[in-house]
Amino acid sequence: MARTMTGAEMVLQGLADQGVEVVFGYPGGAVLPIYDEMFQQDKVRHILVRQEGGAVHAAEGYARSTGKVGVVLVTSGPGATNAVTGLTDALMDSIPVVCITGQVPTHLIGSDAFQECDTVGITRSCTKHNYLVKSPDDLARVLHEAFYVARTGRPGPVVVDIPKDVQFGEGNYVGPSNIQHKTYKPQLKGPENGIRDAVELMAKAKKPLFYTGGGVINSGPKASQLLRELVRATGFPVTSTLMGLGAYPAQEKNWLGMLGMHGTYEANMAMHDCDVMICVGARFDDRITGRLDAFSPGSKRIHIDIDPSSINKNVRADVPIIGDVTHVLEDILQLWKSSAPQLDKPAHKAWMKQIDAWRERKSLAYKPSDDFIMPQYAIERLYELTKDRDAYISTEVGQHQMWAAQFYHFDKPNRWLTSGGLGTMGYGLPAAVGAQVAHPNSLCVDIAGDASILMNIQELSTAVQYRLPVK
């Protein structure tokens, strides 16, 4: 049933109805009506960051460690533009974030008013979708729609730009039931013929390889569990992108380590020599493929992805499957078990023997030192001391990030928080703050480089204010 509210009241009611518990924000003139309402309720907690870029990264850390949508509240003009780096980061890494921005009153839009900027225009290329709300009667629907768009399909950031007069104005509030985007309906179930073709190709493989990415983690914890079951059922080796670490346990014998230009020798050689590649929730980015004309030249490729635009974008798929990783893996596993395919066991044994020979190269070996602590050793020790704890590891961007990916052995999803696609220095500290807010009793560690840590060092003040014991 519709209720009459001010726009500012609608924002808080909408967040509460979406199950939002935490908002990361920084106040300013164009969002004061929303902040006034913030202090009249106790359902949604507000975390005051020290800069809007830190707010988005904190929301990313919160989202990645929980699987929920991260929420940001910032003001117009410089508040919105400071958020752009974080929004782009979330878009590149498929992180669900809803960013609410204030805007000058509608009658001043386009007049170069104080703290005005074209937020919708500026964020068009760095968001999954964005909105400029021009009437209070549209606000509730847009808010609920924003959460739907952010969390469904390939997740990503959504901006809702709300002019100040819309925050003061009154309109009808509607709840979130049956709110969907009219034209955006992601395909969840993979096509039956694609599932069948994938299983048939996998059954004939002599040198198979699972190539997994962040899509496995974004699909939810069940996807990681299904991946583990499928690897056990097939016996195939598995590797991962930077974003997919933790989806498959790093201690399992079928794990080859990370793939790509900073990955292990065995993972890259297996990718080059495999005859059937099963790509699950990854996008064939340049850090993985290198020269496209020399990438895995002899393989047949199965590509599972919920984003149709990722299929055949960089590398041609022989069996393209558009669908959610959880649904597709469930169907493949069910068909695999029911069909009980006869594998070429001698060929598989030879393949694993070859992989073991590549492993013997010990590509990540390093020379210890008696004079100073080697960074690789420091991360190995960090892993040994924290592997039995519920630890969340974030990083900044640089060599330390790659050492963390190589030497911290993730066994669970949602524990690895790093900036992959955009490579954002300054990501790690606010991301750890967001994770610590979400998991107050867990250990949250930011592995940082001396330059990256300075990019958002001001968020130390946020950690101190809220007594967040980020390491």
TORTOR-605347 format. One record per residue: x, y, z of N, C-alpha, C in turn. Coordinates in steps of 0.1 Angstrom, whole numbers, padded with zeros to 4 digits, always signed. Each point is the difference from the previous one (the first is absolute). Last residue first. Layout:
% residues N
XYZXYZXYZ
...
***
This chain:
% residues 471
+0441-0047+0106+0015-0002+0001+0006+0005-0013
-0048+0012+0028+0006-0004-0013+0015+0000+0002
-0041+0007+0033+0014-0005+0001+0006-0005-0012
-0038+0038+0015+0001-0011-0010+0014-0005+0000
-0027+0038+0023+0008-0011+0007+0000-0013-0008
-0016+0045-0013-0010-0011+0003+0006-0012+0006
+0027+0040-0009-0013+0005+0006-0010-0012+0003
+0042-0010-0022+0001+0004+0014-0013+0004+0006
+0001-0010-0045+0003-0012+0007+0001+0003+0015
-0003+0036-0030-0013-0007+0001+0002-0012+0009
+0039+0023-0010-0009+0008+0010-0013-0007+0001
+0029-0016-0032+0005-0004+0013-0009+0007+0011
-0003+0011-0046-0010-0009+0005+0005-0007+0013
+0027+0030-0027-0010+0007+0009-0010-0009+0006
+0033-0013-0033+0004-0001+0014-0009+0007+0009
+0002-0012-0050-0012+0002+0008+0003-0001+0015
+0036+0000-0032-0011+0005-0009-0013+0003+0008
+0042-0021+0017-0002+0015+0002-0011+0005-0008
+0014-0046-0002-0007+0003+0013-0002+0015+0002
+0024-0017-0038-0014-0001-0001-0007+0004+0013
+0048-0001-0002-0006+0011-0008-0015-0001+0000
+0026-0033+0022+0003+0013+0006-0006+0012-0007
-0024-0049-0002+0013+0005-0004+0002+0015+0006
-0032-0043+0020+0001+0013-0007+0015+0003-0004
-0042-0035+0020+0014-0001-0004+0003+0011-0009
-0038-0007+0039+0003+0007-0013+0015-0002-0002
-0040-0027+0031+0014+0004-0002+0001+0006-0013
-0036-0019+0041+0000+0007-0013+0014+0006-0002
-0030-0038+0033+0013+0007-0003+0000+0005-0014
-0045-0006+0031+0009-0007-0008+0013+0008-0002
-0042+0013+0023+0007-0010+0008+0011-0007-0008
-0031+0033-0020+0007+0006+0011+0009-0009+0008
-0021+0003-0049+0004-0011+0008+0008+0005+0012
-0019+0031-0030-0008-0011-0003+0002-0012+0009
+0028+0038+0002-0013+0004+0004-0010-0011-0002
+0043-0007-0016+0000+0000+0015-0014+0004+0005
+0008+0003-0046-0001-0014+0004+0000-0001+0015
+0007+0042-0018-0014-0005-0004-0002-0014+0005
+0043+0019+0005-0009+0006+0009-0015-0005-0003
+0033-0014-0029+0002-0007+0013-0010+0006+0010
+0003+0022-0041-0006-0013-0002+0000-0008+0013
+0023+0041-0001-0014+0002+0001-0008-0013-0002
+0047-0003-0005-0003+0004+0013-0015+0002+0001
+0018-0013-0043+0001-0010+0010-0005+0005+0014
+0005+0026-0044-0012-0008+0002+0000-0008+0014
+0035+0029-0022-0009+0006+0010-0012-0008+0003
+0021-0004-0048+0008+0002+0012-0009+0007+0010
-0018-0030-0041-0001+0013+0008+0009+0000+0012
-0013-0029-0044+0013+0002+0006+0001+0012+0008
-0036-0021-0029+0004+0014+0000+0014+0002+0006
-0020-0044-0001-0001+0006-0014+0006+0014-0001
+0001-0023+0044+0005-0008-0011+0001+0008-0013
+0000+0006+0057-0004+0007-0012+0006-0007-0012
-0014-0024+0048+0011+0007-0007-0006+0007-0012
-0010-0036+0043-0006+0013-0004+0011+0008-0007
-0015-0052+0020+0011+0007-0007-0006+0013-0006
-0026-0033+0023+0010+0004+0010+0011+0008-0007
-0040-0022-0021-0003+0012+0007+0010+0004+0011
-0001-0052-0013-0003+0012-0008-0003+0012+0009
+0035-0041+0013-0014+0004+0000-0003+0012-0009
+0044-0019+0007-0008-0012+0000-0015+0003+0000
+0053+0024-0011-0015+0002+0003-0007-0013-0002
+0052+0016+0009-0007-0011-0007-0015+0000+0005
+0045+0035-0007-0011-0002+0010-0010-0010-0007
+0037+0013-0025+0005-0007+0012-0010-0001+0011
-0007+0021-0045+0008-0012-0002+0003-0008+0013
-0024+0042-0001-0008-0010-0008+0008-0013-0001
+0022+0036+0021-0011-0005+0008-0009-0010-0007
+0035+0021-0023+0005-0009+0010-0011-0006+0008
-0012+0033-0030+0003-0012-0007+0006-0011+0010
-0008+0044+0016-0013-0007-0003+0002-0013-0007
+0037+0028+0009-0005-0006+0012-0013-0008-0002
+0019+0027-0035+0006-0013+0002-0004-0007+0012
-0036+0034-0015+0014+0000-0003+0007-0014+0002
-0045+0027+0022+0003-0005-0013+0015+0002-0003
-0030-0011+0047+0001+0012-0009+0004-0006-0014
-0027-0031+0035+0013+0005-0005-0002+0013-0006
-0026-0038+0037+0000+0010-0011+0014+0004-0004
-0027-0042+0029+0013+0006-0004-0003+0009-0012
-0024-0028+0045-0003+0007-0013+0012+0008-0004
-0012-0045+0035+0008+0012-0004-0005+0005-0013
-0010-0034+0041-0009+0005-0010+0006+0013-0005
+0032-0040+0018-0009+0010+0005-0009+0005-0011
+0037-0031-0004-0011-0007+0008-0010+0010+0006
+0039+0014-0026-0008-0009-0009-0012-0007+0008
+0037+0033+0014-0014+0004-0001-0009-0010-0007
+0049-0004+0008-0005+0005+0013-0015+0003-0001
+0024-0014-0039+0001-0011+0010-0007+0005+0013
+0003+0032-0035-0009-0011-0003+0000-0011+0011
+0032+0035+0003-0014+0005+0003-0010-0011-0003
+0044-0010-0012-0002+0000+0015-0014+0005+0004
+0012+0003-0045-0001-0014+0004-0003-0002+0015
+0010+0043-0017-0014-0004-0003-0002-0015+0003
+0043+0017+0007-0009+0007+0009-0014-0004-0003
+0033-0015-0029+0001-0007+0013-0010+0006+0010
+0006+0022-0042-0007-0013-0002-0001-0008+0013
+0025+0040+0000-0014+0003+0000-0008-0013-0002
+0048+0001+0024-0005-0001-0013-0015+0002+0000
+0036+0018+0037-0011-0009-0002-0005+0001-0015
+0053+0007+0015-0013+0007+0001-0012-0010-0003
+0046-0015+0004+0002+0014+0003-0013+0008+0002
+0008-0047-0014+0002+0002+0015+0001+0014+0004
-0028-0026-0043+0011+0010+0004+0001+0000+0016
-0020-0033-0046-0002+0006+0013+0012+0009+0004
-0021-0013-0049+0012-0001+0008-0002+0006+0013
-0040-0022-0031+0008+0012+0002+0012-0003+0009
-0044-0025-0033+0011-0001+0010+0008+0014+0000
-0039-0015-0028-0001+0011+0010+0011+0000+0010
-0004-0033-0036+0001+0013-0006-0001+0012+0010
+0009-0053-0003-0002+0009+0012+0002+0015-0004
+0002-0044-0025+0008+0012-0003+0000+0010+0012
-0026-0040-0002+0013-0002+0005+0009+0011-0003
-0044-0003-0018+0000+0004+0014+0014-0001+0006
-0008-0017-0043+0000+0015+0000+0001+0005+0014
-0006-0045-0004+0013+0003-0005+0002+0015-0001
-0042-0017+0011+0009-0002+0011+0014+0004-0004
-0032+0000-0034-0002+0011+0009+0009-0001+0012
+0000-0036-0029+0006+0011-0006-0001+0013+0009
-0023-0039+0013+0015-0002+0002+0007+0012-0007
-0046-0001-0005+0003+0004+0014+0015-0002+0002
-0016-0014-0041-0001+0014+0001+0003+0005+0014
-0001-0046-0009+0012+0006-0007-0001+0015+0002
-0037-0024+0015+0012-0003+0009+0012+0006-0006
-0039+0003-0026-0001+0009+0012+0012-0002+0009
-0004-0029-0037+0004+0013-0004-0001+0010+0011
-0013-0044+0009+0014+0000-0003+0005+0014-0004
-0047-0007+0006+0008+0000+0013+0015+0000-0003
-0045+0015-0026+0012-0006-0004+0010+0001+0011
-0054-0003+0008+0011+0009-0002+0012-0008-0005
-0056-0005+0002+0013-0008+0000+0011+0009-0004
-0049+0016+0023+0009-0002-0012+0012-0008+0003
-0047+0010+0023+0011-0008+0004+0010-0003-0012
-0045+0024+0007+0005-0007-0012+0012-0009+0002
-0021+0025+0036-0010-0009-0006+0005-0007-0012
+0028+0033+0021-0002-0012+0009-0010-0010-0006
+0007+0041-0023+0013-0008+0001-0002-0013+0008
-0035+0032-0002+0001-0008-0013+0013-0009+0000
-0006+0029+0037-0011-0010+0000+0001-0008-0013
+0029+0036+0004+0004-0011+0010-0011-0011+0000
-0007+0039-0027+0011-0008-0005+0003-0012+0009
-0033+0031+0015-0005-0008-0012+0011-0009-0005
+0012+0030+0034-0009-0009+0005-0005-0010-0011
+0026+0037-0012+0008-0011+0006-0009-0010+0006
-0022+0037-0018+0007-0007-0010+0008-0012+0006
-0022+0031+0029-0009-0008-0007+0007-0009-0010
+0027+0030+0024-0006-0010+0009-0010-0009-0008
+0020+0037-0023+0009-0011+0003-0006-0011+0008
-0030+0030-0033+0007+0002+0013+0008-0012+0004
-0007+0012-0052-0008-0004+0011+0007+0003+0013
+0009-0010-0055-0003+0012+0007-0010-0004+0012
+0039-0025-0033-0012-0002+0009-0003+0012+0008
+0030-0021-0046-0004+0011+0008-0012-0003+0008
+0039-0027-0027-0013-0003+0006-0003+0012+0009
+0037+0005-0026-0006-0011-0008-0014-0004+0005
+0026+0050+0003-0004-0012+0007-0006-0010-0009
+0037+0043-0005-0012-0007-0005-0002-0012+0008
+0023+0047+0018+0003-0014-0005-0012-0007-0004
-0004+0045+0013+0014+0000-0002+0005-0013-0006
-0047+0008+0004+0005+0013-0001+0015+0001-0003
-0033-0038+0007+0006+0002-0013+0006+0015-0001
-0030-0004+0041+0002-0012-0009+0005+0005-0014
-0012+0031+0035+0013-0006+0002+0003-0012-0009
-0042+0024+0002+0010+0008-0007+0014-0005+0002
-0039-0019+0022+0001-0003-0014+0011+0007-0008
-0004-0014+0052+0001+0012-0007+0001-0003-0015
+0001-0033+0034-0013+0006+0001-0001+0012-0009
+0033-0045-0006-0001+0014+0005-0014+0005-0001
+0036-0043-0015-0012+0002+0008+0000+0014+0006
+0025-0031-0042+0000+0013+0008-0013+0002+0007
+0035-0039-0026-0013+0002+0006+0000+0013+0008
+0034-0020-0041-0003+0009+0011-0015+0000+0004
+0045-0029-0024-0014+0003-0002-0004+0007+0012
+0053-0001-0017-0011-0004+0009-0014+0003-0006
+0049+0009-0014-0006-0013-0004-0012-0004+0008
+0026+0042+0006-0003-0002-0014-0007-0013-0004
+0011+0034+0041-0006-0013+0000-0004-0005-0014
+0018+0046-0005-0006-0005+0013-0006-0013-0002
+0023+0031-0032+0008-0011+0005-0006-0006+0013
-0019+0037-0024+0002-0010-0011+0009-0012+0005
-0011+0038+0029-0012-0008-0003+0003-0011-0010
+0035+0022+0036-0003+0001-0015-0012-0009-0003
-0001+0006+0049+0011+0005-0008-0004+0002-0014
-0028-0017+0038+0002-0005-0014+0013+0003-0006
-0015+0014+0045+0000-0014-0001+0005-0005-0014
-0005+0046+0012+0010-0005+0009+0001-0015+0000
-0032+0024-0027+0013+0000-0006+0011-0005+0010
-0051-0018+0003+0006+0013+0000+0015-0001-0004
-0043-0032+0004+0012+0000-0010+0006+0014-0001
-0037-0014+0031-0002+0008-0012+0011+0001-0010
-0027-0034+0042+0012+0008-0003-0002+0007-0014
-0029-0035+0023+0000+0013+0006+0012+0008-0001
+0008-0046-0016-0012+0002+0009+0001+0013+0006
+0021-0033-0042+0001+0013+0006-0013+0003+0008
+0028-0044-0020-0014+0003+0005+0002+0014+0008
+0028-0029-0040+0001+0010+0010-0015+0003+0004
+0031-0040-0028-0014+0005+0003+0001+0009+0012
+0040-0016-0017-0008-0002-0013-0015+0003+0003
+0051+0019+0021-0012-0008+0002-0008-0002-0013
+0043+0025+0009+0000-0013-0006-0013-0008+0001
+0009+0046+0018+0005+0000-0014-0002-0014-0007
-0012+0005+0046-0009+0008-0009+0005+0000-0014
+0028-0020+0031-0012-0008-0001-0010+0007-0009
+0038+0024+0012+0004-0011-0010-0012-0009-0002
-0005+0034+0032+0002+0006-0013+0003-0011-0011
-0002-0013+0046-0013+0005-0004+0000+0005-0015
+0041-0013+0021-0009-0012-0003-0014+0005-0005
+0032+0033+0015+0004-0007-0012-0009-0011-0004
-0021+0040+0030+0011-0011+0001+0003-0005-0014
-0017+0051+0005-0004-0013+0005+0011-0010+0000
-0005+0048-0016+0005-0002+0013-0003-0013+0006
-0015+0010-0043+0013+0005-0001+0007+0000+0014
-0039-0035-0006+0002+0013-0006+0015+0004+0002
-0032-0032+0033+0003+0000-0014+0005+0014-0004
+0000-0029+0050-0006+0010-0008+0006+0000-0014
-0001-0046+0027+0004+0013+0003-0006+0010-0010
-0009-0048+0001+0013+0004-0007+0005+0013+0004
-0034-0042+0021+0002+0014-0001+0014+0003-0006
-0019-0043+0013-0003+0004-0013+0003+0014-0003
+0005-0020+0044+0010-0005-0009-0002+0004-0015
-0015+0030+0044-0005-0012-0007+0011-0004-0011
+0000+0040+0028+0007-0011+0006-0004-0013-0007
-0020+0043-0009+0014+0000-0005+0008-0011+0006
-0055+0004-0010+0010+0000+0010+0014-0002-0005
-0040+0025-0026+0004-0014+0001+0012+0000+0010
-0020+0041-0005-0012-0008-0004+0003-0015+0000
+0033+0034+0010-0009-0004+0011-0012-0008-0004
+0023+0034-0034+0007-0007+0011-0009-0003+0011
-0008+0024-0043-0007-0012+0003+0006-0008+0012
+0016+0042-0022-0013+0002+0007-0006-0012+0005
+0041-0002-0025+0002+0007+0013-0013+0002+0007
-0001-0041-0032+0005+0014-0002+0002+0006+0014
+0003-0054-0009-0009+0011+0003+0007+0014-0004
-0001-0061-0005+0008+0013+0002-0010+0011+0001
+0002-0059+0001-0007+0013+0000+0009+0011+0003
-0005-0057-0018+0007+0011+0007-0007+0013-0002
-0027-0048-0001+0007+0009-0008+0008+0010+0009
-0031-0037+0012+0014-0002+0002+0008+0010-0008
-0050-0008+0006+0007-0002-0013+0015-0003+0002
-0030+0008+0038-0006-0010-0009+0007-0003-0013
+0016+0034+0031+0001-0014+0006-0006-0010-0009
-0006+0044-0013+0014-0004-0001+0003-0013+0005
-0043+0017+0006+0002-0003-0014+0015-0004-0003
-0013+0015+0043-0006-0013-0003+0003-0004-0014
+0013+0043+0013+0008-0010+0007-0005-0014-0003
-0025+0036-0017+0013-0001-0007+0009-0011+0007
-0040+0011+0021-0003-0008-0012+0013-0001-0008
+0001+0028+0038-0001-0014+0004-0002-0009-0012
+0002+0046-0007+0013-0005+0003-0001-0015+0005
-0040+0022-0010+0008-0002-0012+0014-0005+0003
-0030+0012+0035-0003-0013-0006+0008-0002-0012
+0003+0042+0023+0008-0011+0006-0004-0014-0006
-0006+0044-0031-0004-0004+0013+0007-0012+0005
+0006+0028-0041-0013-0007-0001-0005-0005+0014
+0042+0023-0006-0011+0009-0001-0014-0007-0001
+0041-0025-0001-0002+0006+0013-0012+0009+0000
+0013-0019-0041-0004-0011+0009-0003+0006+0014
+0016+0029-0033-0014-0003-0002-0004-0012+0009
+0046+0015-0005-0008+0007+0011-0015-0003-0001
+0031-0036-0024+0002+0014+0002-0010+0005+0011
+0026-0048-0027-0011+0007+0008+0003+0014+0003
+0012-0046-0031+0005+0013+0001-0011+0009+0007
+0014-0056-0008-0010+0010+0005+0007+0013+0002
+0014-0044-0033+0003+0010+0010-0012+0009+0003
+0020-0050-0028-0010+0010+0004+0005+0010+0010
+0015-0039-0035+0008+0010+0008-0009+0011+0004
-0019-0036-0023+0012-0007+0004+0009+0009+0009
-0056-0002-0015+0013+0007+0003+0011-0009+0004
-0049-0008-0008+0010-0004-0011+0014+0005+0003
-0038+0011+0028+0002-0014+0000+0010-0005-0009
-0013+0046+0000+0008-0003+0012+0003-0015+0000
-0030+0014-0033+0014+0005-0003+0009-0003+0012
-0046-0009+0005+0006-0009-0010+0015+0003-0003
-0025+0028+0029+0003-0012+0006+0007-0010-0010
-0015+0041-0016+0011+0002+0009+0004-0013+0006
-0039+0002-0027+0013+0001-0008+0012+0001+0009
-0042+0001+0021+0003-0014-0006+0013+0000-0008
-0016+0041+0017+0004-0008+0011+0004-0014-0005
-0019+0030-0031+0014+0004+0004+0005-0009+0011
-0044-0006-0014+0009-0005-0010+0015+0004+0003
-0035+0016+0028+0002-0015+0002+0010-0005-0010
+0002+0051+0018-0007-0008-0009+0003-0015+0001
+0004+0032+0043+0007-0002-0012-0008-0008-0010
-0018+0033+0040+0002-0014-0004+0007+0000-0013
-0009+0043+0017+0006-0008+0011+0003-0014-0004
-0007+0052-0024-0002-0015-0001+0007-0008+0010
-0018+0053+0004+0011-0009-0003-0004-0014-0001
-0024+0047-0007-0004-0012+0006+0011-0011-0003
-0016+0054-0009+0012-0007+0004-0004-0012+0008
-0030+0034-0018+0007-0006-0012+0012-0009+0005
-0030+0024+0031-0009-0005-0010+0007-0008-0011
+0014+0000+0052+0003+0009-0012-0008-0005-0012
-0018-0009+0050+0010-0005-0009+0002+0010-0011
-0029-0011+0049+0008+0010-0007+0010-0006-0009
-0033-0021+0032-0002+0000-0014+0007+0011-0008
-0001+0009+0051-0006-0012-0006-0002+0002-0015
+0018+0033+0034+0008-0006-0010-0006-0013-0007
-0029+0044+0021+0010-0009+0004+0007-0007-0011
-0020+0051+0000-0004-0014-0002+0011-0009+0004
-0018+0055+0007+0010-0010+0002-0006-0014-0003
-0012+0053-0016-0005-0012+0005+0011-0011+0000
+0008+0055+0008-0005-0009-0011-0005-0013+0006
+0024+0054+0010-0008-0011+0004-0005-0008-0012
+0046+0034+0008-0013-0002-0005-0007-0012+0005
+0047+0012+0009-0010+0007+0009-0015-0003-0005
+0036-0019-0025+0001-0005+0014-0010+0007+0009
+0003+0015-0044-0006-0013+0000+0001-0006+0014
+0022+0040-0008-0014+0002+0001-0008-0013+0000
+0047-0001-0006-0003+0003+0013-0015+0003+0002
+0019-0035-0037+0001+0014+0003-0006+0003+0014
+0023-0046-0017-0012+0005+0005+0001+0015+0003
+0022-0047-0026+0003+0014+0002-0013+0007+0004
+0023-0052-0001-0013+0007+0000+0002+0014+0004
+0031-0044-0021-0001+0013+0006-0015+0005-0001
+0029-0050+0000-0011+0007-0005-0001+0014+0007
+0037-0046-0010-0005+0012+0007-0011+0007-0007
+0007-0055-0003+0008+0012-0003-0006+0012+0008
-0004-0059-0015-0002+0011+0009+0008+0012-0004
-0023-0037-0031+0014+0003+0004-0001+0012+0009
-0043-0022+0003+0008-0001-0011+0015+0001+0004
-0029+0023+0036-0003-0011-0009+0009+0000-0013
+0002+0034+0036+0003-0014+0006-0003-0011-0010
-0007+0048-0010+0014-0002+0006+0003-0014+0003
-0044+0013-0015+0010+0000-0011+0014-0003+0005
-0035+0004+0031-0002-0012-0008+0011-0001-0011
-0001+0038+0028+0005-0012+0007-0002-0013-0008
-0018+0040-0017+0015+0001+0000+0006-0012+0007
-0047+0006-0001+0005-0005-0013+0015+0000+0000
-0022+0018+0037-0001-0014+0000+0005-0006-0013
+0000+0047+0003+0009-0006+0010-0001-0015+0000
-0030+0024-0028+0014+0000-0005+0010-0006+0010
-0046+0004+0013+0002-0010-0011+0014+0000-0005
-0011+0034+0031+0000-0014+0006+0002-0011-0010
-0003+0046-0015+0012-0003+0008+0000-0014+0005
-0033+0026-0027+0008-0010-0007+0011-0006+0009
-0030+0036+0014-0009-0012-0003+0008-0011-0007
+0019+0043+0010+0000-0008+0011-0008-0013-0002
+0026+0024-0040-0013+0002+0007+0001-0009+0012
+0036+0002-0031-0005+0014-0001-0013+0002+0007
+0048-0032-0002-0014+0000+0004-0005+0014+0000
+0040-0028-0026-0003+0013+0006-0014+0000+0003
+0036-0043-0008-0013+0006+0000+0002+0015+0005
+0030-0048-0021-0001+0012+0009-0013+0007-0003
+0032-0050-0007-0011+0008-0004+0000+0012+0009
+0037-0027-0001-0008-0009-0008-0013+0007-0004
+0045+0028+0006-0010-0006+0008-0007-0010-0009
+0034+0031-0014+0006-0007+0011-0010-0006+0009
-0010+0028-0039+0010-0010-0005+0006-0008+0011
-0031+0036+0010-0006-0009-0010+0009-0012-0004
+0007+0039+0030+0000-0014+0005-0006-0009-0010
+0002+0048-0008+0014-0004+0004+0000-0015+0003
-0042+0020-0011+0010-0001-0011+0013-0005+0004
-0031+0006+0034-0005-0011-0009+0010-0001-0012
+0007+0036+0030+0004-0013+0006-0004-0012-0009
+0011+0052-0006-0009-0009-0007+0004-0014+0004
+0005+0043+0033+0007-0006-0011-0010-0010-0007
+0004+0042+0042-0008-0007-0011+0010-0007-0009
+0007+0032+0039+0002-0015+0002-0009-0008-0009
-0014+0048-0003+0010-0004+0009+0000-0015+0003
-0020+0016-0047-0002+0003+0014+0011-0005+0009
-0010+0001-0051+0013+0001+0007-0002+0005+0014
-0036-0012-0030+0003+0014+0002+0014+0003+0006
-0024-0043-0009+0004+0006-0012+0004+0014+0001
-0032-0018+0036+0008-0009-0008+0003+0006-0013
-0029+0019+0035+0014+0005-0002+0008-0009-0008
-0045-0010+0012-0001+0012-0008+0014+0006-0002
-0006-0040+0027-0002-0002-0014+0000+0013-0009
+0030-0003+0045-0015-0001-0003-0002+0000-0015
+0046-0021+0015-0006+0013+0002-0015-0001-0003
+0022-0044+0017+0001+0008-0012-0006+0014+0003
+0022-0051+0025-0009+0012+0000+0002+0008-0013
+0007-0054+0005+0006+0013-0001-0010+0011+0001
+0008-0057+0009-0010+0011+0000+0008+0013+0001
+0012-0053-0015+0005+0013+0005-0010+0011-0002
+0007-0057+0003-0010+0010-0003+0005+0013+0006
+0023-0050-0016+0000+0012+0008-0011+0009-0005
+0025-0052-0009-0013+0007+0001+0001+0012+0010
+0039-0022-0034-0004+0001+0014-0013+0008+0002
+0034-0014-0039-0013-0005+0002-0005-0001+0014
+0042+0019-0021+0000-0013+0008-0013-0006+0003
+0005+0041-0025+0010-0009-0006+0000-0013+0007
-0028+0034+0017-0004-0004-0013+0009-0010-0006
+0012+0021+0040-0011-0010+0003-0005-0005-0014
+0033+0033-0001+0005-0012+0005-0010-0010+0002
-0014+0042-0013+0006-0007-0011+0007-0013+0005
-0019+0028+0033-0011-0006-0009+0006-0007-0012
+0030+0022+0029-0006-0011+0007-0011-0007-0009
+0019+0041-0015+0010-0011+0000-0006-0013+0006
-0027+0040+0002+0001-0006-0014+0010-0012+0000
-0013+0032+0037-0005-0014+0000+0003-0008-0013
+0008+0047+0007+0010-0007+0008-0004-0015+0000
-0029+0030-0021+0011-0002-0008+0011-0008+0008
-0040+0013+0022-0002-0010-0010+0012-0003-0008
+0003+0034+0032-0003-0013+0007-0002-0011-0010
+0006+0045-0016+0013-0007+0004-0003-0013+0007
-0043+0016-0018+0012+0006-0005+0012-0008+0004
-0042-0009+0031+0001+0003-0014+0014+0005-0003
-0006-0034+0041-0007+0012-0004+0003+0003-0015
-0004-0050+0026+0009+0011-0002-0008+0012-0005
-0003-0055+0018-0007+0012+0000+0009+0012-0001
-0003-0058-0008+0008+0012+0001-0009+0012+0000
+0001-0059+0006-0008+0012-0003+0009+0012+0004
+0002-0057-0016+0006+0011+0008-0007+0013-0003
-0019-0052-0003+0002+0012-0007+0007+0010+0009
+0008-0053+0009-0011+0010+0000+0004+0012-0009
+0029-0037+0012-0009-0004-0011-0012+0009-0001
+0040+0001+0031-0013-0005+0005-0008-0006-0012
+0044+0020-0005+0002-0009+0012-0013-0006+0004
+0002+0032-0035+0008-0012-0004+0001-0010+0011
-0022+0042+0007-0007-0008-0009+0007-0013-0003
+0021+0032+0027-0012-0005+0007-0007-0010-0009
+0036+0024-0018+0005-0010+0009-0012-0007+0008
-0011+0036-0029+0005-0012-0008+0005-0011+0010
-0012+0041+0019-0012-0007-0004+0004-0012-0009
+0035+0028+0012-0005-0007+0012-0013-0008-0003
+0018+0026-0035+0009-0011+0003-0005-0008+0012
-0022+0040-0009-0004-0010-0010+0009-0012+0002
+0009+0037+0028-0014-0005+0002-0003-0012-0009
+0040+0025-0005+0001-0010+0010-0014-0006+0003
+0002+0036-0029+0006-0012-0007+0001-0011+0010
-0015+0042+0016-0010-0008-0007+0005-0012-0007
+0021+0019+0046+0000+0004-0014-0009-0009-0008
+0005-0006+0046+0007+0013+0000+0001+0006-0014
-0041-0032+0025+0014-0001-0005+0006+0014-0001
-0042-0022+0029+0006+0012-0005+0014-0002-0005
-0045-0032+0007+0015+0000+0003+0005+0012-0007
-0052-0018+0018+0009+0009-0009+0014-0001+0004
-0047-0033+0004+0011+0006+0007+0009+0008-0010
-0055-0016+0004+0012+0001-0009+0011+0008+0007
-0040-0007+0024+0001-0012-0008+0013-0001-0008
-0020+0036+0030+0011-0008+0005+0001-0014-0008
-0018+0057-0005-0003-0014+0000+0011-0008+0005
-0001+0048-0007-0013-0003+0006-0004-0014+0000
+0040+0020-0020+0001+0001+0015-0013-0002+0007
+0003+0000-0048+0009-0011+0005+0000+0000+0015
-0021+0035-0024-0008-0012+0002+0008-0012+0006
+0023+0040-0012-0010+0003+0011-0009-0012+0003
+0029-0004-0037+0007-0001+0013-0009+0004+0012
-0017+0006-0043+0001-0014+0002+0007-0003+0013
-0004+0045-0014-0013-0005+0003+0001-0015+0003
+0040+0021-0015-0004+0003+0014-0014-0005+0003
+0028+0000-0042-0006-0012+0006-0004+0002+0014
+0021+0033-0028-0010-0005-0009-0006-0013+0006
+0037+0024+0022-0012+0008-0001-0012-0007-0007
+0035-0032+0022+0002+0012-0007-0013+0007-0002
+0027-0048+0025-0011+0009-0002+0005+0013-0008
+0014-0054-0001+0006+0013+0004-0010+0011-0003
+0001-0060+0006-0003+0013-0006+0008+0012+0006
-0018-0056-0001+0013+0007+0001-0002+0013-0007
-0035-0037+0024+0002+0009-0011+0014+0007+0003
-0030-0047+0018+0011+0009+0001+0001+0009-0013
-0034-0034+0006+0003+0002+0014+0011+0011+0002
-0041-0018-0037+0013+0006+0002+0002+0003+0015
-0039-0020-0025+0008-0008+0009+0014+0006+0003
-0039+0017-0026+0010-0009-0008+0009-0008+0009
-0031+0031+0018-0008-0010-0006+0009-0009-0009
+0019+0037+0021-0004-0009+0010-0007-0012-0006
+0012+0036-0028+0012-0008+0004-0004-0010+0010
-0034+0029-0014+0004-0009-0010+0012-0008+0003
-0015+0033+0030-0009-0011+0000+0004-0010-0011
+0025+0039+0002+0003-0008+0011-0010-0012+0001
-0007+0031-0035+0014-0006-0001+0002-0009+0011
-0039+0025+0001-0001-0011-0009+0014-0007-0002
-0004+0040+0024-0006-0011+0008+0000-0012-0009
+0013+0039-0021+0010-0004+0009-0004-0012+0009
-0031+0021-0030+0010-0008-0007+0011-0005+0009
-0048+0007+0022+0010+0009-0007+0010-0009-0007
-0049-0020+0007+0012+0003+0008+0008+0011-0008
-0049-0033+0002+0006+0013-0004+0012+0003+0009
-0019-0049-0017-0001+0009+0011+0007+0013-0005
-0023-0050-0022+0007+0012-0001-0001+0009+0012
-0004-0055-0002-0008+0012+0000+0009+0012+0000
***
